[in-house]
Amino acid sequence: MTPSVRTLSYALILMLILSVMSAPTQHASAQFTANGKLNHVAGQDDTPNVEKPEVVIEAPKSVKVGDMIVIDLSKSIGTGFDMIIIPEPPQVKVFDDGKVVVTATGYKTTEFLVIVACALDGKSDVKTQTIKVVGPQPVVPVNPGENMLGKVQEWCAGVTSPTQRDDAIKLSQSFASLASVIENGTFQTPAEIIAATKTSNRDALGANLEHWIPLLDGLMNELKAMSKAGMLPDAKSHGPVWRSVSEGLKAYAEKLAEK
């Protein structure tokens, strides 16, 4: 069971219910019994399914800023699962076992509303759950664009990676390489730069990149503030920022080596 995730307005909730009710029943969508084990695959045989659709949401009632939120739907019964998360979270990962992982970092909200709908044999079920986000919300950057070396090291202070020094060196190289590409005019839009940065950083650190969310969130908040202040008028103007981040990471790695 792989639920799709959408972040829509309340006005489209009815459309969500209708869409799952109208979904064809003869497709390979796994259904789960109350104990979470595979019960039936639609299209596997012609045996009538007498079970009623049921959405079961297992998720925490509250999380701290920065926590990974696991929304478990594996005990639900039905096909055509669909989910709405309001407001849109920064990161969402969907897994085949019916679990959805949301990152609550760097988002200015006090709660998420989760709405899940499913259908089975022309019937539907809808459940909702509110997940409160507690703890300090992201701070609006002061003097955007200034003292980037110092800011980078402040952001790094929240990193918990067991291989911080090696990670910092790899990320420094990633940002330096991208700075050169940005300054050469390869990218036309900031969106292209962000996408390339995500790919480059993921290639550099792999799964360890998750430990560096404090740095990445700090950078994103800084970029938003700089953009709002008119300091990033085009793609090329991001080059010096990426180079400053690289230098800050290098200085942070050298600082760790002294310990």
N, C-alpha and C positions, 0 to 999 in steps of 0.2 A: 504494500500500500504506500503510494507516494503522493501525499497531498500537495496540491498546487497552492501557492501562497500569493494572495493579492492584497494590495493596500488601497482600498476603495472607500468611498463615502458611504454614510448610512443609507443614502437613497438607493444604493445599488444592492443592498442586502437581499431584497426581494428577488432581484435578478439572479443572485447567487443561488437562492433556494430553487428557483425555477430551472436554472441551468443544470443542477445536479439531478433534479427529478427527471429531466428530459434526456439524460445521458443514456446511451444504448446499454442494455444489460448484458449483451453478448460480447464483452471484451475482457481481456485478461487483467482484471483488477482484483487483487487479493482482498478477501474479507477475513476478519479476525473474530474469534469467539471471545468470551469474557476473560479467558485466561491468556489471551494474547497470541494463541497459536493459530496457524492457518486453518481455516475451516472449509473454505470453498473458493474456487476460482471461477468467476462467471465465464461461461462458454466451455467449461470443462465437460459438462454433461447437461442433460435436459431435466434433471431432477428439480422440481419446484423448491424454492427456498422459502421456508415458512417463517424465518426469522424477521424481526422488524429492525429497521435501521436504528442505530443508536450511536450517538457521538459521545465518546468518553475522553474528556480532556484532563490529563494529569500534568499539572504545572504548579510552580510555587505561587503563593499568594502575594509575595513581595520579594524583591531582589535589591541588591545594592548596585549603585552605579558602577559599571565595569564588569558585572557578573555575566556569565553566559547563561541564558535562559533556555532550558530544555522543555519543550512542549511535546508531550508524549500522547499520540493518538492511537497507539498500537492495540489498545483494548476495544476500540470502536468496531462496530459492525456496519458494513455498507460498502457502496462503490461510489465513484465520482466525487471523492472528497475535495473540498475546496475550503480555503481559509482566508480570512481578512484580518489584518493587523492594523489597528489605528492607534496612534499615528504610525507612519512608515518608519520601521527601525533601520539603523545604519547598516546592519548586516543580517542576512537570513540564509541559513543553510538547511536544505531539505534532504532527508535520508530515506532510503527505501524501506526501512523498518518502521515507518510511521512516525519518526521523530523529527521535530523541527527545532533548530537551534537559532536563537536570536541573541545578538550582542546589544547590551543596554548601555554601552559606553558612548559618551560624547553626544547624547541626545537631550535636548531641553524639554523633558516631559516628566511628569510625576507618575504616569501610569500608562500601560498599554491595554487596549481592549482587543481580546482575541475572539473571533467569531468563526465557528467551524460548522459546515453543513455537509450532509451526505445523503445519498439516496439508495434505495434498495427495493426492487420490484414495484416501482411507481410510487413508493412512499418516501418521506424525507424526515430528517431530524436536524435540528439546529441547536447548538449550545454556545454559550458565551462564558468568558472568564476575564476578570480584570486582574492585571498583575501590576502592583504598585512598585515604583522605582524610588528607593530611598537613598539618602546620602547627598553630598554636595553636588550641585550641577556645574557644568563647565563654566569657567570664569572667562569673561570677555577680555581679550588681550588688551594690555595697556601699551601705548606707543607702538602700534603695529609696525613691523619691519625693522625696528631698532634692536640692537644688542642680540642678534640672532644666535651668536655663539653661546651666550649665557643662557638664553631661553632653551636652546637645544639640550644643554646639560641639565637644566631644571626638569625638562620633560623626561629625560633619561633616568632621573632619580626614581621614577615610579616603575621602572622596568624590573621584572623579577626573573629574567632568564638566567639559568645556571651558567651560561657561556656568554655573559654580557660583553666581555672584551672582544672575543672573536666575532660576535654578532655585530658589534659596533664598527669594527674594521670593515666587515663585508658590506654593511649598510652605507658606510662612508664611501666606499668604492662605487656602490650602486648609484648614489646621488651625484657623485662627481662625474661619472660616465654620462648620466642623463643631462647634467648641466651643460656639458659640451654639445650634446645633441640639440638641446633647447636653444643654445646660443647660435648654433649653425642655421637655425630657422627651419628645422625639419618638421616641427609640429606647428599646426595652424591654429589650434584652439587649446585652452586650458584643459578641457575634457580629455584630449588626446594625451596630454602630459600626465594627468592623474592616472589614466589607464595604463600607460607605459610604466609609470612608477610602481604601481601595484604589481605588475608582472615582474619587473626587475627585482623588486624587494622580495617577492615570493620565491623567485629563482635563487636569490642570494641566501635566504634563511630557511626556506621550506616551512615546516610546521612551527619552527621557533619564532616566526613572525608574529604569532599571536601574543607573545610576551611583550612585544614592542608597541602595543596599542596606545599606552600613554604618550609615547613620542609621536605616533601618527595622528592621534587626536589633537595633540597640541599644535602640530603643524597645520592641520586642516582648519582649526579655529583661527590660527594666525593668518592663513591665506584668505579666509573669509573677511577678516577685519581689514586686511590690506586691500582687498578688492573693493570693499565698501568705501575705503578712504581714497580710492582712485589710484592706488599705487601699483596696480597690475593691469595696465591698459591693454596689453596684448600677450601673446604666448611667450615671446622672447623675454619679456620682463620677469618671467619666472626663473630664468637662468641664474641670476645672482643669488636668489633665495635658495635654490637647490645647492649651489656651491657653498653657501654659508652653512647649510645643514650638514653637508659633507665635512666641512672643517670642524663644526661643532662635535660631530660624532668621532672624528679623529682625535680631537682634544680630550673627549670623554674616555676613549680607549687608552690614551696615554696616561690619563689620571688613574685609571684602574690598574695599569701596569705598575704604578708607583706604590700601590698598597701591598 
